[in-house]
């Protein structure tokens, strides 16, 4: 028989497939998981490994089974990049505005490196 982590991953994938296929409410999917796990547990040991391997092959082919949980952080990464870009644009506008004010007052423009050190903060 395969290890418990593999069996639980197969059960989770089966619950997702069956739950979505038959429109089972999410609050009842835990009961479905128990039923599937019990069924897999009581399969005779001679067949158990072959049944699990067949399930893993089928679920893998359908894209529902994976040893590694994929992270959907593309949107989060894009949001962080957009915030950083916005922060840089605002900082550039503030620097330009400051330079214009200093030129109007007849002062020498402040070194950009100094202003970056003062405003060196992260947007998140």
Secondary structure, 3 states (H helix, E strand, C coil): CCCHHHHHHHHHHHHHHHHHHHCCCHHHHHHHHHHHHHHHHCCCHHHHHHHHHHHHHHHHHHCCCCCCCCCCCHHHHHHHHHHHHHHHHHHHHHHHHHHHHHHHHCCCCCCHHHHHHHCCCCCC
